[in-house]
Amino acid sequence: MLTAIILFSLLRLKRPEHLKEFAPSELGRVLGLDRAPEVKTWRRKLHRLAEGASDELIAGVARRRAEAHPEAVAWLYMDGHVRVYHGKERLPQTHIARMRISAPASQDIWVHDGDGNPVLLVTQEAHPSLASALMPMLEDARDIVGPGRVTVVFDRGGWSPPLFQKLFNAKADILTYRKGACEPIPEDAFLPYPAPRGGPDWLLHDMCTRLGNGLWVRQITRLVGTHQTPIVTTRQDLSAPEMAQRMFDRWRQENFFKYMRQEFDLDGLVEYAKEAEDPLRECPNPEWKRRDKLYQKARKVQTKILVEGKDPAALEAANVRVEELHRQRDEVSRRIEVGKMEKPTVRLAARAKNLLDGLKAISWQLETDLFRALSPFYRRNAEEGRTLLTAAFRSRGRLEVLPGELRVTLAPQSSPHRSRALAALCEVLTETATLFPGTNLRLTYAVEGTPSGGPAAT
């Protein structure tokens, strides 16, 4: 079932309902079975898997990759992903940056390594700031990346000098954008540095400064036109261009979320189940928010009358109105326990969703590994590499059992140069000498119509 979910994800069967569009016998061939599981079976088995050690499974896969690439997990990129909810349940509202609104939603905190690969995913029960989630996420990530010193990279949502000190004491350096106003750097103080990945030189300024809590940090500022982007870090050992590039690589996470939403339906619901929230958890008080809205509206009226200066009586009435609404607002608490709300909020069941998201992340990682392996053979790999791979996943082909070998021959692609690039990737995969599970047959790959794949189909 795990293999089926991963392979179906690569085939862009984003939801269980999409299985209805294919004959079970056809999808079964992909799995080496007579039939593929149908929708009800898919859902039932997913929940059975989620009830087991699903968290340990996903963490174990991440731990294996971390052991293979220890230099990558020395950098941990942390960011929250908000999944908008359009159902009928009463979920807490949170700000959705990409939509610039507040709406019912749930939030996941993702951790990626320095190569942009996902390491860890945790669904938050509430909607804390990124700053409040960083320390717990680091503690969870330690089980995967080990006790060594790491650098945590995040955006301005995690800005908190006291938190920086705690992270530093926990063997974690920080790298983030500076939040709030700061003294601009004179333009003649910037120096040109070679861009880490080619292109025009970067204008950078590098200095040390002390934050409000007394923590000494390094501030690297980049000048583009007249705009200055200050970056703050506790690392002193790497060059200014490398630290700046590491900070700007945070956009890989945003690209990951966008790609996963579009191609793997990351935000799609797996089930409609809900769970009761912790009744002692505090959340914004809706009544305080309603009264504050009336108070702010009255203040605007008061300000308008004061500016116009025409009617003293109207100003006096406005003053009384503002004072009364201010008193009424302060009669209620700004925050309230969930259990004391007139209509308590709930949260969506998370275990099955977390397992499916983890498996989709593994699918993305497999596709990314193939994408990187394809790069030397396909000139337009950066623009079209993933599209070519998706087409290859969906290609027809044939299986041949030969002495000591299981040969996979894919149909030609849409153009000769794409077929040649895919054939070169097939040679790379063949060289891994992978055995088909449960047999002593070595897997070999080819594309029909190329030298290793034989004649093209007529």
N, C-alpha and C positions, 0 to 999 in steps of 0.2 A: 504493500500500500504506500509506503514511503517512496519507493521508486516510481510508482504510478503518479503520485502528486508532483514530484520533481519533473518527470518527463512531460506530463500534461502542462505544467507551467511553461516549460521551454516551447511547447507547441502553441502557447498562448490560449489554452483553454482556461480562462481566468476564473470561472465559477463552476461549481458542480453542474449547474443547469446547461452549460455548454456541451456536456457529454451527450446530451440528447441530439445534437446535430450530427453525430457520427454513429455508424453501426458498431455495436460492442465488439463484434468480431474483428473489424478493421483496427480499432484501437488496441485490441488484444495482441495483435501481431507486434506492436511496438513493445509490449511487455514480455513477449515470449509466452503468452497464454492463449487459450482458446477464446476467452472473452475478457473484456475490460470491465471493471466494476461500474455499475450504473449509479444514478444519482443517489438513491436512498442508501445503497451500500456504501457509497463514497462518504456520505455524511455520517452514517452510523460508525464506520471504522475510524473516521477522523476523531470522533468523540471518544472512542475507546482508546485510541493512541494518546489523546490529550489527557485522559485520566491517569495514564501511567507516568513513567519518568521522562516526559517530553522535554521538560526544562533541561534535564541532565543530558539528553540526546543533543539538543542544539548547542549547549555549552561544550559538550565533548567534541563536536565538529569544529567549533571555534578554537578550542584549546589545541587541537591537532594542527590547525593552520598557524596558530601563534607559535607553536614549537618549530614549525618549518620556516617561519619568517620572523625571528625575534627582533630584527631591526625595524620591522614595520610597526609592531605593537609597542615600540618605545614612544610612539606618538598616538595619542587617543583623542579623536575628534568627537565631541559630544554636542548633540543638538536635539531639540524636541520636534516631533512631527505631530501635528494636530489632524485628527481624522474627523471630518464633519459628519454629524449624524442628522439624518432626515426622517427618522421614524417617529413614532407616537409616544415613546417613553420620555419621561422628564429627566434629562441629563443636565449636569452643570454646564453653564455657559463659559466659554473661554474665548480669548481673542485669536482670530485666525488672520495671521499677517498677510498671507497671499491674497485674501479676499477683503481685508481691511474692515472686518466686521467682527462682532461677538455673536456666537451662536452655540447651540448645544453641540458638544463634541467630546471626544476622548483624546487622550494624549499619550504618545509613546516617546520614550527617550532612547535614542539610538547612539551607539558608540561605534565608530569606524577607526581603522588603523591608518598609518601613514600612507599606505598605498590606495586608500579609498575603499577598502573592503570592510563589510559589516562584521563587527565582533560580538556585539551584545545588544539586546532589545529588552526593554522593561516597560510594561504598561503602567502608567501612573494611576493610582486610585482617585486622586484629586487632580487639581490643576495648579501645581506649585510653580514658582518662578524657576528658571533654569538654575539660578544660584542655589536654591534649596535642594535641587536634585543632584548636583555635581558630586558632593561628597558620598552619598549613598551609592551612586553609579560607580564611582572609583572603587569603593569597597567590593561591589559585585564584580567589577572587571578584574580585580586582583586574583580571583579564582582562575581566570583564564590567562592573564598576561604575566602572573608571577609577582614576586615582591620587589623587583628591581625598580630603579628610578624611571619615571615616565614623564612625558610632557603632555598636559591636558590642554586642548585647543577648543575654544568656544567663542561665541559672539558676545555682544554687549549685554545680552540678557543674563549672563552669568557674572556681571560686574559686581564685586563685593570684596573690598580690601581685607576685611576680617577673614573671609573665606580663602583668599589667596594665602594668608598666613597658615591656615589650617592645612591646606593642600601642600604647601611647602614643607610643613612639619611631617606630613604623611608621605614624604619622598615623591612628591609630584610637583614639577615646575608648571607654570601657567603661561599661556600665550593667548592674548585676546586683544580686541580693539579697545582703545581707551574710551570711556564713557564720560559725558559731561564736557563742559567748556574747559579749555586749557589754553595757555599762552601760545599764540602762533610763533612758529620758528621763522626768523628772517630768511628770506629766499636765498640770500647770498651765503647762508651757512650750509646749504645742501651740497652734497658731493655726488658726482656721477659714479655709478657702479655698474659693471656688466650684468645684464639681466641673466638670472640663473638658467633660463631655458631659451636663450637667444632673443634677438630683437633689439630695439633701442635701449640705451642705458637707462637705468633707474636713478632718479635723484633722491637720495636718502640722507637723513640726519640721525645720528646715533648718540645717545647720551644716557646718563643715569639720573634718576629722580627719586624722591621719597614720597610715598603716598600718605594719606592722612593718618593712618594707623602706625606710621613709622617704618613700614616695609620698604626697603630699597628695591627698585625695579629698574629695568632697562627699557627706555622708550625709543623705538625706531619709528621715524616719521617719513612717509613717502610723499613727494610732491608731484602732482600731475596737473599741469596748467597752473591754476592758482589754488587748487584744492589740496589740503594737507590731510593725510590719513595716519593718525598716531596709533602705534601698536605697542603693547606693554607685555613684557616677559620677565621671568626671573632667571632665564638662562643667559649666561655670559660667554659661553664657550664657542658659539657658532657665529658666522659672519652675519652682518646686517641683511644682505640680500637673501641668504638662505632662510633666516627667520621670517622675513617678510613673505617670501614665497610659501613657506609653511602655513602662514596665516591665511594667505589668499587661497590656498588649497582647500580651505573650509567650504568653498563653493561646490566641491565634489559632492558633499552631502546633499546640498540643495538639488543638484543634478540627479543624484541617486533617487531622492524622493519623487521628483518629477517623472523620471523614467519608470520607476516602480508603479506609480499611480497609473500611468498610461499603458504600460506593457504587461504588468502583472496584477493590476487591480488591487494595489496595496490597501486602498481604503474601503474595499468592498466588505460587506457584512458576511460572516460565515453562518451565523445563526441569529435568532431574535431573542435568545434567552437574556435575562437580566438578573442582577444580584442586588441585594440591599446594600446600601452604603453604610459605612461606619457611623452610627448615630451620634458619636461624640466628635466627629470631624467638623471643624469649623469651616464655614463658607461665607461669602458676602451675603448680607441680609437684604432680601428683596424689598422689604418695607422701608429700610433706611434709604435704599436707592430711589424708591418712589418719592419719599419725602424730600430727598436732596434735589431731585429734579424740579419739584415745585419751588424749593428755596432758590435755586439758581435762576429759575425763570423770573421770580420776583425781584431778584437783585438786578437783572438786566433792565427791568422796568424802572427800578429805582435809579439806576445809572442814567438812563435815557432822560428822565425827568430832571435829574440834577444837572445834566449837561445843557438841556434846553433852558433851565432856570426861569420858567414862566409861571408856574402855579405852586405857591408855597403850600397850599392846602393839599394838593395832590402829592407833593413830596412828603408831607407829614404822614398821610395815609400809607404811602409806599414804605416809609420807614417802619411804621407799626406792623405792616404786613410782613416785611422781611424779618423783623425781630420775632414775630409769632411763629413763622415757619422755621426759623432757626431753632427756636425752643422745641418745637414739635419734632424736628429731626433729631435733636440730641436726646430726646426721651427714649429712643430705641438704640440698641447696640449696632455698631457698624458690621459686626460679624455675628453669626449665630450658628449653633450646633445643628447638624442636619436633622437630628431627631426632634428638634423643637420647631422645625418649619411646618407651616400649615400644609404644604404639599412637598414632602421630602423628595429629594432627587434619588435616582438609582444609578447604577453603573452597568455597563454591558459585560456579559460573561467573557472572560479573557483567555482562558486556557486554550481552547480550540483555535482562537484567533492568533494567539502567540505562536502556537505550533505551526500553523499554516504560514504565518509571516516568516518564521524561521526557515521553513522549507523553501519558500519563495526566495529568501535571501541566498540560500544555498544554490538554487537554480540560477540566480543572477550571477553568483560567483563562478559557477561552471561556465556560463556563457562568457563571462569576462575573461576567464583563463583561455578559452578558445579564441576570443577576440584578440588577446595579446599574442597568442601563438600565430594567428593569421597575419599579423601586421607586416612581417618581412616579405610576404608574398602578394600583398594587395595594396597598390599605391593609394587608393582612396579608402583605406581602412578606417581612418578617423571619421569619415563622413558616412560610409556605407557598410562598414564591417559587420555591425550588428544586424543590419538588414539582410546581408548575405547569409549570415548564420541562421537567421530565422527562416529564410527560404530553404536552406539546406535541411533544417529540422523537419520541414514539411515536405521535402522531396520524396518522391517514390523511389524505390530501389529494389534490389533483390538480395536474398541471403543464400549463400552456398556453403554447404558443409563439405569440406575437403579434408584430406588426411592431416590431422593435427591443426586444422585451421577452420575458423568461421569467417567467411569473406562477406563483407558488406559493400555492395556496389551501388552508389547513388546515381540517379538520373542526371543528365547534363543540366547546367543552370541556364539562365536566360541569355548569356553571351559567353563566347569562348574564354575571354580573359577571367570571367568569374569562375568558370569551370576549372581553369588552370590553377587559380588561387586556392580553390577548395581542394583540388587534388593534392596540392603541396601540403595543405593542412592534414589531409588524410595520411600522407607519408609520415608526418610527425607523430600522428596518433598510432600508426602501425609500429613505429619504432619503440613505443612504450612496452610492447610485448605483453599486453594485458590479456589474461585468460577470461573467457566467458564464465561467469559464476557457476559453480557446480560441475564444471567440465575441465578437460585438459586442452580445449580448443583455443588457440591463440587468435585474437581478433585482428583482422586486417581490413583496411579501408581503401576504397578507390572511387573514382568518378568515371562513369561510362563515357567513352569518347576521348579519354586521355590515355597516354602510353601505358599507365598501370591499370587502366580500367577497361581495356578492350574496346570493341567497336561501339559506336553510338547506336541508340535505338532508332529504328526506321519509323 
